[in-house]
Amino acid sequence: MMNGRLSNKFRWLGFIATWTVVCIHSNTIKWDSQSTDYGNSLQLLIADIFHFAVPLFFVISGYMFVGSYERRGWKQLLCSKFKSLYIPLVSWSILGVIACLPIRIYAKHDVPTFSQVSLLPLMVLRSEAVHFWYVRALVFIAILSPLVMACVKRKWMVFIIIVASLLIPESSVLARYHIPVIAIYFSAGGVLAISGYKGSLFSPLSTWFLFLSCLIGLLFANLVRMYISDHYYCTLVQPALMIGCLWFGYDLLEFRGNVKKYPEWLKVMFPVYCMHIIVLCWVGGIIREVLGTSAIARVFGYFLLWFTFWVDVCVANLIRRRLPNFYLILSGGR
């Protein structure tokens, strides 16, 4: 079982990852994809820095997967994931289509269409509904969990998988389905669990050193990406550097006694992740109609859209209090 200290760490990191996903999807370039002004450059730069969000999800999921599999076995794990992942996936897909029908301005490429929803039993196999790819990947992993677990237990095999993933070209079908990201970061989380990681691996001095190393590495990776090469490995390696900064930064704050217990009202991150595109669809569409698509409007609207995260949190908590049974379905029992 996961100890309270590590659970609190994962919750705070998951909170940061969920917020950054909302920030990435708030990108108003979708309003005017042909423009190339500084507003777009600013948003692209922020999106590059926040690219760690879903990889961080996979690190945490990989760690938790090992414990779940060892406690339950394949059949029970599969039944559990059907309730906690697949049913919410279907529910949010249907809800997204219905909720966004009146205003399909912002999220028309991220919310499933009716034709896609008609194939919901097979949605886990489709490349559309981009917003849900993290959840669909976890469903796939649950189905293949005996094979995944066998790989994670053999660290030499994990090393081969990670190296092979780094060699997959960006144009590959595997890259389009995010296989390199899944393989690298989910495996990393699984290896942490197999290795007996319980919280912090480092002393305060080591944490400072590693934190600064990751920060320097992150800046270097950005310079390489911007001025030397646009090779795909940057998009795979750079998140690891940012995750390292967050990981060690949390340890540093915890050592100084500055980390508080994760609040109850923030324990709605999974529904927030599933719901935020619906809210962005409406808020982004309204902002576009009011402000237009000028450079200044896009910059202002981009940062304004970040606040939709807190709207999502409030709505999720409202559903949890007023419609608890409905909330259990949408949250997968979380």
VEXDRENMI-141377 format. One record per residue (C-alpha): x negated, y negated, z negated. Coordinates in pm, whole numbers, plus 32768, in hexadecimal, padded with zeros to 4 digits. Layout:
XYZ;...
//
This chain:
800080008000;7F8D7E9B8046;7F2B7DD97F0F;7FD27C8F7EB7;7E9B7BC47F02;7E7C7C468065;7FF37C2E80A0;7FE97ABF803F;7EC27A87812A;7F717B2D824E;80AE7A658210;7FF479198216;7F30797A834D;807379F183F0;811078A1839E;7FF177EA844D;800778D3857A;818078A2859B;815F77288589;805077278694;81267802877A;823676F98764;813375ED87B4;80BA76AC88E5;821C76E18968;82687570892C;818D75218A57;824C74218B25;8182746D8C5D;82A975528CAA;837274178CEC;828973998DFF;819074A38E67;810373DB8F8C;807472BC8EC0;7F0372B98E5C;7EE871908D73;7E4C717C8C17;7F9271EA8B75;7F70733F8C15;7DFC73518BC1;7E46730A8A53;7F4D741B8A44;7E6D75168AF3;7D5274CD8A00;7E35750288D3;7EC17641896F;7D5B76C2899C;7D0A7681882E;7E4F772487BB;7E1878548899;7DC6791F8760;7F33793786F0;7FA77A808787;7E517B2A8761;7E6A7AD885ED;7FC37B7C85E9;7F277CB5867B;7E0F7CBE8579;7F0F7CB58460;7FF37DB08511;7ECE7E9D854D;7E797E9983DC;7FE17ED78371;80107FE6847A;7F0980C583DC;7FB080BA8287;810B80F58319;8099821C83E9;7FE182C382CA;810D829D81E0;822282FD82D3;819A83C383F4;81FF839D8560;837583EC8553;83C5830F842A;82EC81F884B2;83A182098600;84F681F98557;848180D68482;83FE801185AE;853F8053866E;85FE7F99855C;84F97E8E8515;84867E418679;855E7ECE8790;86B47E6D8707;86417D0586C1;85A17CFB881D;86ED7D5588C0;87B57C7287D8;86DC7B3E880E;86D37B7A8986;884F7B79899D;886A7A5388AE;876479918972;881D79B88ABB;8968794B8A24;88D978288959;880B77988A79;890B77B68B90;8982764B8B68;882575B68B7B;872876898C38;863875668C72;851375B38B90;8508772A8B5C;858D77B78CA1;845878928CD0;843F79088B66;85A6796F8B16;86287AAF8BBD;87317A8F8CCA;88727B5B8CD6;87D97C418DDC;86BA7C8C8CEF;87A17CBE8BC7;88617DC48C8F;871E7E8F8C80;86EB7E5D8B0A;86B47FCF8ABE;85817FB68B9E;851A7E538B40;83E97EDA8A8C;83687F488BE2;83A37E018C9B;82BA7CD98CCF;83CB7BCF8CB6;84477B328B74;82E57AB78B32;83417A2889E1;837C7B84894E;82417C3089CA;81A97C4A886D;82DB7CFF87E7;82ED7DE28917;817E7E3B88EE;81BD7EA98787;82DB7F8687FF;81EF802988F8;80E7805A87EC;81E78103870A;824281F38823;80D28244885E;8070823386EE;7FCE839086D2;7EE3833687F1;7EA781D6876A;7E5B825C860F;7D69835F869C;7CAB8248874E;7CA4815F8621;7C1382708541;7AEC8296862D;7A2D814F861C;794A81AC873E;7A8381D08815;7B01807C87A1;79B27FE78808;79D480828964;7B3C80038983;7AD67E9F8925;79AF7E9A8A18;7A877F2C8B2F;7B957E278AE9;7A9A7D0D8B0F;7A467D8E8C6C;7BB07D8A8CE9;7BD37C728DEC;7CDA7B668DBA;7D897BC98F00;7DBF7D2E8E89;7F1B7DB88E3A;7E917E1A8CE5;7E387CAF8CA0;7F927C3E8D0B;80267D268C05;7F2F7CA08B00;7E8E7DF78ACE;7D327D658A7F;7DBE7C81896F;7E8A7D9C88D8;7D6B7E9788E3;7C667DAF884E;7D287D0F8735;7E117E2986D0;7CE57F1286C0;7C287E1485EC;7D457E0984F0;7D597F8484E9;7BE47FA684AA;7C007EB28387;7D097F9082EA;7C4980D4832C;7B1380358292;7BCE7FEF814E;7BE07E73816C;7CAA7DE88046;7C897C6F805D;7B3D7BB9807D;79FE7C6280F2;791C7B3E80AC;787F7A797F94;78C178FF7F8D;776978B88025;779C79B7813C;78F7792D817B;786E77CD81AC;7762784F8299;7856791F8367;79587809836C;7859771283FB;77D6781A84EF;793478588575;797376E38594;783076B08659;788377E1872C;79DD77578775;794F760987EA;784D76BE88C1;7958779A8960;7A23766589B7;78F375C08A56;78AE76F98B23;7A18770A8B91;7A2F759A8BED;78DB75558C8C;782F76998CEE;792277B28D37;7A9478048D2D;7A5579788D04;7B677A468C65;7A8D7AB28B40;7AAE79568AAB;7C23798A8A7B;7BDC7AD689CE;7AB37A7488F3;7B1779138893;7C44798487BE;7B597A6086F1;7A8D792F8695;7BBF7869862B;7C4C79918568;7AFC79A684B7;7B1778368456;7C74786C83C7;7C1879B6831F;7AE8792F826D;7B8777DE822E;7CA1788C8171;7BA3794E80A1;7AF87808804D;7C3C77637FDD;7C9B78977F16;7B4C789A7E64;7B7F772D7E03;7CDB777D7D81;7D8D76AA7E88;7E6977BE7F1B;7FCB77D07E95;80C178EE7E9B;817779047FE6;82C878557FBA;840C79177FE1;84A2781D80D6;8388785B81CE;83C379D281DE;848379A78322;835F799F8419;83D47AC684ED;852B7A298533;847D78DC856F;83967980866F;84C27A1A8720;859D78E3870D;84B277C4875A;84D477D488D7;864E77A688B4;861B766E87E0;850875EC88C6;85EF762289ED;86EB7530895C;8601743588B8;8510743189E1;862B74088AD7;86C372E78A16;8571723A89F0;853872568B64;868A71BD8BB2;8652709E8ABD;84DF70548AF4;84A870CA8C57;836171698CCD;8266704C8CC4;810E70908C30;815A6FD08AEF;82AB707D8ACC;820C71D58AF2;8101718F89EB;8202710488F8;82F8721B8944;81EE73258918;819F72C387B4;8310728A876B;835B73ED87DA;826F747486D0;8372741085CD;8465750D865E;83A4760F8591;8440757E8456;8596757A84FB;856676EE853C;8506772883D0;863B76708353;872577258443;8690787983E9;86BB78358276;882077BE82B2;887379028368;87CC79CC8255;88A379278149;89EE790C8203;89E67A4282E1;89057B3B822B;89787C6F82F0;89447BBE843D;87F27B4483C3;87877CA98371;87C77D0A84DB;870D7BDF856B;85E77C06847A;85CB7D7D849A;860C7DA78326;84ED7CC482BD;
//
